[in-house]
Amino acid sequence: MKFESFKAGRWQQRYQYKSFEPLPVNHGWTWEDPTINVLLEQATRALGELNAFSLIVPDIDLFIQMHVVKEAQTSSKIEGTQTGINEALLPEEQILPEKRDDWREVRNYIEGVNIAIAKLKDLPLSNRLLKQTHAILMQGVRGAYKQPGEFRVSQNWIGGSSLTDATFIPPHQDSVAELMGDLEKFWHNQEIMVPHLVRLAISHYQFETIHPFLDGNGRIGRLMIPLYLVSMGLLAKPSLYLSDFFERNRSSYYDALTQVRVSNDLIHWVRFFLNGVAQTATKGREVFGQILTLRTEVEQSVLTMGKRAPSARLALNLLYRKPIIEATDFEQALAVSTPTANSLIKALIDKQIVVEITGQQRGRVYSFNRYINLFVS
């Protein structure tokens, strides 16, 4: 199928509405547009440079978790949650009651990412894995009653208050299983010569068009991107997430998806997606460079802490995983007494590595702000 002659699908009349029935995607794809070739080269190169950090940086897993937190917070923000990245790092008891529902959605996303990535060791990217991850995302939050972990068996819609005034109506529920089965085959079809990043661009569009779940489709569709990259060996670690790019270019993102359905303009969507991969991978590489610079600075700083230096280095490793922390976290992770933990925290404050952020005498919380700020910009 040539991009230039692509037909996205057809509108099917239902009782009081029309649903959009996309055509299957599991076949070969070609294009004449040379811009796609240039963007594909740029995105592939940037992705490879990002992946190099995963292979050469010592203890890379210390830093991956913060990427996951950032993705969870941003992807959930697209869906309307108001949890900031600092709040996402806090324990639930530190969150205002009126904000806890949003906080739980972000924490569910973090758990979903971590479990899904771990399962890739034994389970390939599949509808089964997406369903299991969806169940985690939906547990105990808004949408918990909307068939968590299962493809929908009723019609859903995007925008508007009902089917009669919806912005977009995905395919009928009877088509979902077949379309998602076709998409899964497309991921693993080795008989077609389609570059992975182009295949991924088509897959994200197709998933969002099918909208196979009653709720949570945006988050699963965005999470599918790093799962695909890790599953297919393009990334050794889940270090690339496009939610930040989609959020910063939200109207362009939705417009590009819509143009495929309305005008069959797959070329514009693939260009947009590849540009997003290139920009995000480049930014991720720069963040890793900044992390390494910061790591060198703070480790040199703790070397001057005398007998506390070994414990301080262990504390730094904890802070990379959990940059907002309480004294009890140090006690448990480092297996030290309360006075020792407090003494260590005071030394880290003196070195301007952490700051106290509550202003309280009890229940104090400490933040590794210099590290967190690398992910905020």
N, C-alpha and C positions, 0 to 999 in steps of 0.2 A: 504494500500500500504506500503510495506517495503522499507525503504531507500535502502537496499542492492539490491533490484530488480527493483528499480525505472528506468523508461525510460522517459527522459525529453521531447521528442517530435520527430518530423521528419522534414526533409528538403523537401520542396515542390517546384517542378520546376515551375517557372513562365516563362514569355516570354524570358527574357535575364538574369535571375538571379534565385537563390533559396532563398526562405524565410524560416525561422525557425518557425514551428508551434508547440508551446508547448502544452502538454496535460493539461487538467483541473486539478485543485488541490483540489476541494471541495469534499474530502472524508477522511476517517480515515488514520492515518499514524502511523507506528510502526518502530522500529529499534532494532538491536541486539548489536550494538556498545556500550559498556559500557562507553566509553569516553564521549559520548553525555550526559549520565545521570549525570556524575560528573560535566561537564561544565554547564549543566542546573541547577544543585543545586547551584553552585557557582554564576551563573548569577542571579538567583532568590534571593539568599541571599543578594547579593550586591545591587540589585534593591530595595529590601525591606529596607535596611539600608539607601539608598538615599531617599526613600520616607518618612522615619521617620523624616527627617529634614523638609520636607514640612508640617508635622503635628505638630511639636513641636517648630519650630523657629518662634518667633513673627514677624509679618509684612513680611512674606516670599515673598509676591508679590513685595516688594522693590527690591529683589535680582534676581527674575526670569527674569526680563527684560534684564539684562546683559547676562544671559545665551542665550536668544533669539538673541541678537546682535552677540554674539560669533558664534552661529550656522549659522546665516545668512551670516556672513563674511566668515566662513570656507566652507560652502556648495557652496557658489558662487565662492570661490577660486578654488574649484575642477573643476568648469566649465570654468575657465580661467580668471576670473576677478582679478584685481590687487588692490582692495581696502583693506587697512589695518584696523585693528579694531579701531584704533584711528580715522581714516578718516570716518569710518562708524558712529561714534558718533557725527561728526561735522555737522552743518547745511550746506545746499547746497551752499550757497554763500561763504563758506570758502573752498570749493573744487575747485581745478584747473579745468578750462573748459574741458581740454582733459581727465580728470578723471571722469567726471560727469556721463557718461553712465554707467560705472561700479558701481559708487556710487548708482545710481538709482536702479540697479538690487538688490543690497544688501538691500536698504531701502524697496523695494517692498517685499522682502522676510520677513523682519521684520513685515511689515504690514500683509502679508499673514499668518504668524504664529499666530499673535495676534488675527486676525479675526477668523481664523479656530478654535483655541482653545476656543474662546468665543462662537462660534456656536455649539460646542459640547454639550453645555447645553441643546439645543433644537433639535439638528440634530445628529444622530449617524454617526460614520465613514461610509462613503458611496462614491460611484462614484460622486454623486451630490456635496458633500462637496469638493472632490478633484478637480472637474471641477471649482467650484467657487474660490477655492484657486489658481488654475492655472491661471485664468483670472487676478487675482491680481498680480501675479508674472510677467505676461507678459505685463502689462499696460505701454506703453510709452518707452519700451526698445527693445533691439534686440529680434526678435521673435514675436513682437507685431502683425505682419501680419500673423502669422502662427496659425490661428484658436485658439486664446486664449479662454480658458474655454470650449473647445470642443475636443472630441476624434478625432483623425485624420481620414480623408477620402481619404488619399493617402499614398503611401508607403514611409517610411523613412528608414534610415540606420545609422550605427555607424561606424566611422572611414572611411578613404578614401574620395575621391572627388565625387563619384557617386556610383550608384548601382553596377557598373561593377568592382570596386576595393574596395568595402566596407569590413571592418573587420567583421561586423555582420549585418545581415538583419533580423529585427524582423518580426513577422507574418504579413500577408497581411491585408490590412485595413478592408476587409470584416469580418475578424475574431475578430477584436478588441472588439466590443460591447459584443459578447458572452463570450469571455475570461475574460473581466473585470466584467461581470455579475457573472460569476462563482467565481471570486476572492472575490467579495463582499459577496456572499453567504458563502464562506469559513470563512470570518471574524466572521460571526454571527451564524454559524451552531452549535447549542448546542447538536446535536445528535452524534457528533464525539468527542472522548476523546483525544484531542491533546492539550498539554500545550501551553499557550499563547505565550511564547517566541519561541517555535519551530514553531508555526503557523505564527508568525511574520517573522521569518527567511525565511520560504517558501514564504510568501507573498511578501517580498522585492525582492527576486529572481524573482518571477513570474511577478511582476510589471515591473521590469527593463527589463525582457525578452520580455514582450508584448510591452513595449515602446508606450503607447497609445496616447501620444501627439506628435505633430510635433517637439516641442522644450520644454525644461524645465523638461524632464522626470527624470533626476538625482535629481534635487532639490525636486520635488514632491515625488519621491520615498523615499528620505531620511526624508523628513518632515512627511511622512506617519507613520514613526516609533513612534515618540512621540504622534502623534494623536491616534494611536492604543492603546498605553499604557494608555493614559488618558481616552480614550473612554471606555476601558475595566476595568477601575478601578485599574490598576496596579500602577499608579502614580496619586497622588492628584493634582500635578502641573506639567507642562511641563518642567521637570528639566533634562531629559536625551536626548542627541543628539549624534548620532554616526558619524557625518560628520568629526569631528576631528580625530577619530580612522581610518576612511576610508582614510582621507587625509594622515595621517602618514604612512599608510600601503597601499598606492594607488595601487601599482603593484600587491600585494597579493590580494587585494579586487577584482580587475578586473579579475585576474587569477582564483580566486575561483568561480566567476560567470561563467566564460567561461568554466571551467571544468565541470560544471553541464550540460551545453548544449552539449559539445563535448564528454564527457566521462560518463555522467549520474552520476557524483560524487556528489550527494547531501550531503553525509555525511561530506565531507571536508568543504562545504559551511556552513552547520549548525554549525559545530565546530567553524569555523572562526567567524560567527555571534555571537554565544553565548560568545565566548571569548571577542569579542568587547563590548558586553553589560556589562560583568563583569568588564572589565578594565575601561570602561567609567563611570559606576556607582560608582566604587571605587574612581576614580579621582574626580567625582562630589561631593561625600561625603567629601573628603578632602578639596575641595574648599569651601564648606559650612562651614567647621570647621575653615578655615582660615578667612572667612568673619566674623564669629562670634568673632574671636580674634581681628580682626581689628576694628570691630564695638565697642567692649568694650574699646579699646585703645582710639579711637577718641572721643567717648562719654565722657570718663573721662577727656579728654583734654578740651572739650568745657565747662565742668562744671566749669572750672577755668576762664571763660570769663565774669563773673559777670552778669551785666544786659543784655548782649548780648546772654547769654547762651540759653534762650528759642528759640530765632530766629535762633541761630546756630544749634540747634537740628533739627529744621524744614528744615534748609538748608542741613543738612546731609541726611535727607530722600529724598530730591530732588536729591542730588548727587548720591545716590545709584541707582536711576532710570535713571539719566542723568549725567554721570560722567564727561562729557566735556560740559562746560556751559559758557554763557555770563552773564554780569551783569543784562541785561534786563530780563533774565530768573528768577533771584532771585527777581527782582522787581515784576514781574507778579505773580509768585508762592507764594511769601510771602506777597504780597500786601503792599510793603514798598516803600519809596521814593528812588530816585537815590542816594542821599547822604548816606542814611541808608544802601542801598545795597552795596555801595562802601566801607563803613566802615566795614561791615560784612565780605566782601571779604578780606579786609586787615587783619582782625583778623584771618581768616582761613589760610591765607598765613603765618602769623606770627607763627601759630601753626603747620605749615608744613603739613596741610591737603590738600590744593590745591596749584598748581603752575600756573603761567601765562605762556602760551606756544607760543605766537605769537612774543613777543619782541617788539610789537608796542605800540604806545601811544593811538591809537584809534582802535576800534573794537577788544578789547582785549578778549581773550578766556582763561578760567581757567580749569585745569584738576585735577581730583582726581586720581592721578597716582597710588598711593598705592593700590587702589581698582581695577583699570583697569589691573594692572600687575598680579593680581591673575588669570586672564583669558587668559593671553598671553602665559604662559609657557605650 
